[in-house]
Amino acid sequence: MTAIRATTPVSATLATAAAQDKDNAKALFKQKFDEVLGETMYGMMFKALRKSSHKSAYFNGGQTEQIFGQQLDQVLAEKMGRRDAGKFSNLSGLASLPRK
């Protein structure tokens, strides 16, 4: 019988795989964090816009418009949050900078 020899030690292979998984996990976490932050920012903006808009007597859809308007705002906030992922998280570090 011949013994099978590995060219790289198993422990080194496992350490490399663990490091790659850790890097992938960090990247995935940052991506999801950026998306949630963007969705939250846009969601708050849309909510404030809906609250401040005046309802017309002739062009008001009533309760149906309110329900579907909220759903539209949610979908838009999700899409814009994914599109602009990373823009808000870069700004969040500015708050921790030392001030003069």
VMD Tcl script that builds the backbone (N, CA, C; Angstrom):
set m [mol new atoms 300]
animate dup $m
set s [atomselect $m all]
$s set {name element resname resid chain x y z} {
  {N N MET 1 A 0.822 -1.181 0.000}
  {CA C MET 1 A 0.000 0.000 0.000}
  {C C MET 1 A 0.865 1.244 0.000}
  {N N THR 2 A 0.422 2.218 -0.737}
  {CA C THR 2 A 1.144 3.480 -0.747}
  {C C THR 2 A 0.354 4.501 0.056}
  {N N ALA 3 A 1.073 5.301 0.777}
  {CA C ALA 3 A 0.430 6.338 1.588}
  {C C ALA 3 A 0.178 7.566 0.729}
  {N N ILE 4 A -0.934 8.214 0.987}
  {CA C ILE 4 A -1.266 9.438 0.257}
  {C C ILE 4 A -0.680 10.601 1.031}
  {N N ARG 5 A 0.061 11.417 0.353}
  {CA C ARG 5 A 0.689 12.571 0.988}
  {C C ARG 5 A 0.022 13.841 0.492}
  {N N ALA 6 A -0.280 14.689 1.407}
  {CA C ALA 6 A -0.838 15.988 1.045}
  {C C ALA 6 A 0.308 16.963 0.855}
  {N N THR 7 A 0.156 17.832 -0.122}
  {CA C THR 7 A 1.220 18.793 -0.379}
  {C C THR 7 A 1.218 19.909 0.669}
  {N N THR 8 A 0.050 20.216 1.216}
  {CA C THR 8 A -0.020 21.213 2.280}
  {C C THR 8 A -0.628 20.557 3.505}
  {N N PRO 9 A -0.185 20.943 4.667}
  {CA C PRO 9 A -0.746 20.349 5.871}
  {C C PRO 9 A -2.241 20.685 6.002}
  {N N VAL 10 A -2.964 19.755 6.594}
  {CA C VAL 10 A -4.401 19.935 6.757}
  {C C VAL 10 A -4.685 21.148 7.629}
  {N N SER 11 A -3.905 21.373 8.660}
  {CA C SER 11 A -4.142 22.510 9.551}
  {C C SER 11 A -3.983 23.833 8.807}
  {N N ALA 12 A -3.034 23.907 7.896}
  {CA C ALA 12 A -2.850 25.132 7.114}
  {C C ALA 12 A -4.036 25.341 6.171}
  {N N THR 13 A -4.527 24.266 5.591}
  {CA C THR 13 A -5.682 24.364 4.700}
  {C C THR 13 A -6.914 24.823 5.474}
  {N N LEU 14 A -7.117 24.252 6.662}
  {CA C LEU 14 A -8.260 24.652 7.490}
  {C C LEU 14 A -8.142 26.099 7.945}
  {N N ALA 15 A -6.931 26.526 8.277}
  {CA C ALA 15 A -6.732 27.913 8.702}
  {C C ALA 15 A -7.021 28.882 7.551}
  {N N THR 16 A -6.600 28.507 6.345}
  {CA C THR 16 A -6.871 29.347 5.176}
  {C C THR 16 A -8.370 29.419 4.904}
  {N N ALA 17 A -9.045 28.279 4.991}
  {CA C ALA 17 A -10.496 28.254 4.768}
  {C C ALA 17 A -11.219 29.076 5.830}
  {N N ALA 18 A -10.764 28.980 7.077}
  {CA C ALA 18 A -11.390 29.753 8.158}
  {C C ALA 18 A -11.181 31.245 7.949}
  {N N ALA 19 A -9.991 31.639 7.484}
  {CA C ALA 19 A -9.711 33.055 7.233}
  {C C ALA 19 A -10.580 33.578 6.090}
  {N N GLN 20 A -10.760 32.768 5.050}
  {CA C GLN 20 A -11.612 33.179 3.936}
  {C C GLN 20 A -13.063 33.296 4.375}
  {N N ASP 21 A -13.518 32.335 5.202}
  {CA C ASP 21 A -14.889 32.408 5.714}
  {C C ASP 21 A -15.082 33.647 6.576}
  {N N LYS 22 A -14.081 33.985 7.359}
  {CA C LYS 22 A -14.164 35.169 8.217}
  {C C LYS 22 A -14.225 36.434 7.366}
  {N N ASP 23 A -13.413 36.500 6.321}
  {CA C ASP 23 A -13.443 37.655 5.419}
  {C C ASP 23 A -14.783 37.748 4.693}
  {N N ASN 24 A -15.295 36.591 4.249}
  {CA C ASN 24 A -16.598 36.577 3.580}
  {C C ASN 24 A -17.697 37.008 4.529}
  {N N ALA 25 A -17.620 36.553 5.780}
  {CA C ALA 25 A -18.633 36.915 6.770}
  {C C ALA 25 A -18.581 38.417 7.062}
  {N N LYS 26 A -17.379 38.973 7.154}
  {CA C LYS 26 A -17.245 40.415 7.390}
  {C C LYS 26 A -17.824 41.213 6.221}
  {N N ALA 27 A -17.517 40.776 5.003}
  {CA C ALA 27 A -18.027 41.477 3.814}
  {C C ALA 27 A -19.549 41.385 3.744}
  {N N LEU 28 A -20.098 40.210 4.045}
  {CA C LEU 28 A -21.550 40.036 4.022}
  {C C LEU 28 A -22.211 40.887 5.101}
  {N N PHE 29 A -21.610 40.914 6.294}
  {CA C PHE 29 A -22.157 41.731 7.378}
  {C C PHE 29 A -22.149 43.206 6.997}
  {N N LYS 30 A -21.044 43.685 6.423}
  {CA C LYS 30 A -20.956 45.088 6.030}
  {C C LYS 30 A -21.995 45.413 4.957}
  {N N GLN 31 A -22.168 44.504 3.996}
  {CA C GLN 31 A -23.148 44.726 2.938}
  {C C GLN 31 A -24.558 44.818 3.517}
  {N N LYS 32 A -24.916 43.881 4.382}
  {CA C LYS 32 A -26.255 43.890 4.971}
  {C C LYS 32 A -26.454 45.107 5.873}
  {N N PHE 33 A -25.421 45.468 6.637}
  {CA C PHE 33 A -25.496 46.654 7.494}
  {C C PHE 33 A -25.730 47.897 6.654}
  {N N ASP 34 A -25.000 48.021 5.558}
  {CA C ASP 34 A -25.163 49.171 4.665}
  {C C ASP 34 A -26.578 49.221 4.083}
  {N N GLU 35 A -27.115 48.053 3.697}
  {CA C GLU 35 A -28.467 48.017 3.142}
  {C C GLU 35 A -29.507 48.436 4.177}
  {N N VAL 36 A -29.387 47.913 5.391}
  {CA C VAL 36 A -30.344 48.255 6.443}
  {C C VAL 36 A -30.252 49.729 6.793}
  {N N LEU 37 A -29.045 50.240 6.867}
  {CA C LEU 37 A -28.861 51.661 7.174}
  {C C LEU 37 A -29.480 52.532 6.081}
  {N N GLY 38 A -29.259 52.174 4.819}
  {CA C GLY 38 A -29.847 52.925 3.715}
  {C C GLY 38 A -31.363 52.849 3.708}
  {N N GLU 39 A -31.902 51.630 3.950}
  {CA C GLU 39 A -33.356 51.474 3.997}
  {C C GLU 39 A -33.957 52.299 5.128}
  {N N THR 40 A -33.281 52.335 6.262}
  {CA C THR 40 A -33.782 53.104 7.395}
  {C C THR 40 A -33.780 54.594 7.091}
  {N N MET 41 A -32.706 55.064 6.505}
  {CA C MET 41 A -32.618 56.497 6.186}
  {C C MET 41 A -33.695 56.892 5.171}
  {N N TYR 42 A -33.818 56.117 4.092}
  {CA C TYR 42 A -34.820 56.443 3.079}
  {C C TYR 42 A -36.235 56.240 3.611}
  {N N GLY 43 A -36.431 55.204 4.429}
  {CA C GLY 43 A -37.746 54.970 5.010}
  {C C GLY 43 A -38.192 56.130 5.885}
  {N N MET 44 A -37.277 56.661 6.689}
  {CA C MET 44 A -37.601 57.813 7.531}
  {C C MET 44 A -37.901 59.042 6.670}
  {N N MET 45 A -37.152 59.200 5.589}
  {CA C MET 45 A -37.366 60.335 4.706}
  {C C MET 45 A -38.756 60.254 4.041}
  {N N PHE 46 A -39.108 59.062 3.534}
  {CA C PHE 46 A -40.411 58.902 2.896}
  {C C PHE 46 A -41.546 59.089 3.897}
  {N N LYS 47 A -41.349 58.602 5.119}
  {CA C LYS 47 A -42.382 58.761 6.143}
  {C C LYS 47 A -42.609 60.237 6.446}
  {N N ALA 48 A -41.530 60.995 6.551}
  {CA C ALA 48 A -41.653 62.432 6.812}
  {C C ALA 48 A -42.318 63.144 5.635}
  {N N LEU 49 A -41.991 62.732 4.421}
  {CA C LEU 49 A -42.619 63.340 3.242}
  {C C LEU 49 A -44.118 63.052 3.200}
  {N N ARG 50 A -44.512 61.823 3.517}
  {CA C ARG 50 A -45.942 61.471 3.526}
  {C C ARG 50 A -46.688 62.261 4.603}
  {N N LYS 51 A -46.035 62.425 5.741}
  {CA C LYS 51 A -46.677 63.119 6.854}
  {C C LYS 51 A -46.884 64.598 6.552}
  {N N SER 52 A -45.943 65.188 5.830}
  {CA C SER 52 A -46.002 66.627 5.577}
  {C C SER 52 A -46.802 66.993 4.324}
  {N N SER 53 A -47.208 66.003 3.527}
  {CA C SER 53 A -47.954 66.331 2.304}
  {C C SER 53 A -49.404 66.663 2.658}
  {N N HIS 54 A -49.933 67.616 1.937}
  {CA C HIS 54 A -51.304 68.050 2.166}
  {C C HIS 54 A -52.241 67.258 1.265}
  {N N LYS 55 A -53.373 66.873 1.815}
  {CA C LYS 55 A -54.339 66.090 1.051}
  {C C LYS 55 A -55.299 67.015 0.336}
  {N N SER 56 A -55.464 66.776 -0.925}
  {CA C SER 56 A -56.373 67.558 -1.742}
  {C C SER 56 A -57.789 66.997 -1.613}
  {N N ALA 57 A -58.751 67.846 -1.730}
  {CA C ALA 57 A -60.138 67.400 -1.644}
  {C C ALA 57 A -60.537 66.587 -2.872}
  {N N TYR 58 A -59.925 66.864 -4.002}
  {CA C TYR 58 A -60.319 66.214 -5.242}
  {C C TYR 58 A -59.415 65.043 -5.639}
  {N N PHE 59 A -58.168 65.068 -5.204}
  {CA C PHE 59 A -57.214 64.043 -5.617}
  {C C PHE 59 A -56.733 63.222 -4.431}
  {N N ASN 60 A -57.635 62.830 -3.557}
  {CA C ASN 60 A -57.276 62.035 -2.396}
  {C C ASN 60 A -57.869 60.640 -2.560}
  {N N GLY 61 A -57.028 59.629 -2.444}
  {CA C GLY 61 A -57.478 58.251 -2.603}
  {C C GLY 61 A -57.963 57.619 -1.322}
  {N N GLY 62 A -57.950 58.364 -0.240}
  {CA C GLY 62 A -58.450 57.854 1.032}
  {C C GLY 62 A -57.546 56.818 1.650}
  {N N GLN 63 A -58.161 55.844 2.323}
  {CA C GLN 63 A -57.405 54.830 3.055}
  {C C GLN 63 A -56.591 53.947 2.113}
  {N N THR 64 A -57.131 53.675 0.936}
  {CA C THR 64 A -56.408 52.850 -0.038}
  {C C THR 64 A -55.117 53.521 -0.460}
  {N N GLU 65 A -55.161 54.805 -0.687}
  {CA C GLU 65 A -53.949 55.533 -1.060}
  {C C GLU 65 A -52.928 55.499 0.072}
  {N N GLN 66 A -53.387 55.591 1.298}
  {CA C GLN 66 A -52.467 55.546 2.439}
  {C C GLN 66 A -51.782 54.189 2.541}
  {N N ILE 67 A -52.565 53.108 2.376}
  {CA C ILE 67 A -51.992 51.760 2.491}
  {C C ILE 67 A -50.991 51.499 1.376}
  {N N PHE 68 A -51.400 51.732 0.139}
  {CA C PHE 68 A -50.508 51.456 -0.981}
  {C C PHE 68 A -49.362 52.458 -1.043}
  {N N GLY 69 A -49.575 53.659 -0.556}
  {CA C GLY 69 A -48.492 54.639 -0.473}
  {C C GLY 69 A -47.406 54.183 0.480}
  {N N GLN 70 A -47.805 53.588 1.607}
  {CA C GLN 70 A -46.821 53.069 2.557}
  {C C GLN 70 A -46.062 51.891 1.971}
  {N N GLN 71 A -46.771 51.026 1.247}
  {CA C GLN 71 A -46.104 49.893 0.606}
  {C C GLN 71 A -45.140 50.365 -0.475}
  {N N LEU 72 A -45.545 51.356 -1.231}
  {CA C LEU 72 A -44.666 51.915 -2.260}
  {C C LEU 72 A -43.423 52.524 -1.622}
  {N N ASP 73 A -43.621 53.253 -0.529}
  {CA C ASP 73 A -42.481 53.839 0.179}
  {C C ASP 73 A -41.515 52.763 0.661}
  {N N GLN 74 A -42.045 51.641 1.166}
  {CA C GLN 74 A -41.209 50.560 1.651}
  {C C GLN 74 A -40.388 49.948 0.520}
  {N N VAL 75 A -41.032 49.695 -0.611}
  {CA C VAL 75 A -40.329 49.101 -1.750}
  {C C VAL 75 A -39.257 50.053 -2.276}
  {N N LEU 76 A -39.606 51.329 -2.388}
  {CA C LEU 76 A -38.625 52.310 -2.857}
  {C C LEU 76 A -37.455 52.431 -1.892}
  {N N ALA 77 A -37.734 52.428 -0.586}
  {CA C ALA 77 A -36.664 52.526 0.412}
  {C C ALA 77 A -35.737 51.319 0.326}
  {N N GLU 78 A -36.295 50.120 0.118}
  {CA C GLU 78 A -35.467 48.922 -0.023}
  {C C GLU 78 A -34.575 49.011 -1.259}
  {N N LYS 79 A -35.160 49.393 -2.382}
  {CA C LYS 79 A -34.374 49.465 -3.624}
  {C C LYS 79 A -33.314 50.550 -3.554}
  {N N MET 80 A -33.679 51.700 -3.013}
  {CA C MET 80 A -32.707 52.786 -2.904}
  {C C MET 80 A -31.644 52.452 -1.868}
  {N N GLY 81 A -32.036 51.738 -0.814}
  {CA C GLY 81 A -31.067 51.318 0.193}
  {C C GLY 81 A -30.034 50.369 -0.370}
  {N N ARG 82 A -30.482 49.433 -1.225}
  {CA C ARG 82 A -29.530 48.522 -1.871}
  {C C ARG 82 A -28.651 49.259 -2.872}
  {N N ARG 83 A -29.259 50.205 -3.590}
  {CA C ARG 83 A -28.514 50.941 -4.607}
  {C C ARG 83 A -27.422 51.796 -3.975}
  {N N ASP 84 A -27.754 52.448 -2.875}
  {CA C ASP 84 A -26.818 53.377 -2.245}
  {C C ASP 84 A -26.095 52.778 -1.042}
  {N N ALA 85 A -26.051 51.448 -0.978}
  {CA C ALA 85 A -25.390 50.792 0.153}
  {C C ALA 85 A -23.929 51.250 0.235}
  {N N GLY 86 A -23.512 51.627 1.392}
  {CA C GLY 86 A -22.140 52.066 1.605}
  {C C GLY 86 A -21.987 53.562 1.723}
  {N N LYS 87 A -22.909 54.313 1.169}
  {CA C LYS 87 A -22.788 55.772 1.226}
  {C C LYS 87 A -23.053 56.292 2.630}
  {N N PHE 88 A -24.031 55.710 3.312}
  {CA C PHE 88 A -24.376 56.187 4.646}
  {C C PHE 88 A -23.423 55.658 5.705}
  {N N SER 89 A -22.939 54.428 5.530}
  {CA C SER 89 A -22.042 53.870 6.545}
  {C C SER 89 A -20.707 54.603 6.548}
  {N N ASN 90 A -20.291 55.127 5.412}
  {CA C ASN 90 A -19.066 55.916 5.384}
  {C C ASN 90 A -19.242 57.219 6.154}
  {N N LEU 91 A -20.450 57.749 6.160}
  {CA C LEU 91 A -20.727 58.983 6.877}
  {C C LEU 91 A -20.877 58.760 8.373}
  {N N SER 92 A -21.250 57.539 8.782}
  {CA C SER 92 A -21.471 57.284 10.203}
  {C C SER 92 A -20.172 57.357 10.998}
  {N N GLY 93 A -19.039 57.156 10.369}
  {CA C GLY 93 A -17.763 57.260 11.070}
  {C C GLY 93 A -17.372 58.691 11.372}
  {N N LEU 94 A -18.008 59.643 10.702}
  {CA C LEU 94 A -17.685 61.052 10.938}
  {C C LEU 94 A -18.077 61.506 12.332}
  {N N ALA 95 A -19.091 60.888 12.912}
  {CA C ALA 95 A -19.555 61.299 14.230}
  {C C ALA 95 A -18.537 60.973 15.317}
  {N N SER 96 A -17.693 59.970 15.090}
  {CA C SER 96 A -16.731 59.586 16.110}
  {C C SER 96 A -15.381 60.279 15.973}
  {N N LEU 97 A -15.227 61.152 14.974}
  {CA C LEU 97 A -13.981 61.865 14.805}
  {C C LEU 97 A -13.800 62.908 15.899}
  {N N PRO 98 A -12.560 63.143 16.322}
  {CA C PRO 98 A -12.350 64.179 17.347}
  {C C PRO 98 A -12.671 65.564 16.797}
  {N N ARG 99 A -13.213 66.387 17.653}
  {CA C ARG 99 A -13.588 67.738 17.234}
  {C C ARG 99 A -12.632 68.738 17.823}
  {N N LYS 100 A -12.464 69.835 17.103}
  {CA C LYS 100 A -11.527 70.881 17.562}
  {C C LYS 100 A -12.236 71.919 18.369}
}
mol reanalyze $m
mol bondsrecalc $m
mol representation Tube
mol addrep $m
